[in-house]
């Protein structure tokens, strides 16, 4: 098992910040932020792959920023919907890591 207690702590700290800064946020609104940031991540990745609109360092920085923003919006969604993000990650990973797509390409072996 992974020690993800830092995620639990970050989610708790984020919940306090969220209540103070966005007390009227609707539970679905963070999804819109996740999608926006995923678009930014996709854009930076594509431009890096194409070798245009920025150098490797600046595009990599954009990708890192987008990943961080996605995580923050995901904490917002989880806080608004009473989901323990740490438990969700641990529980899902416990199932996913058992899949063997090499030996069971049709269903992963579940």
Secondary structure, DSSP 8 states (H G I E B T S, - for coil): ----HHHHHHHHHHHHHHHHH-TT--TTHHHHHHHHHHHHHHHHHHHHHHT-SS-HHHHHHHHHHHHHHHHHHHHHHHHHTT--HHHHHHHHHHHHTT--TTT-TTTTT-
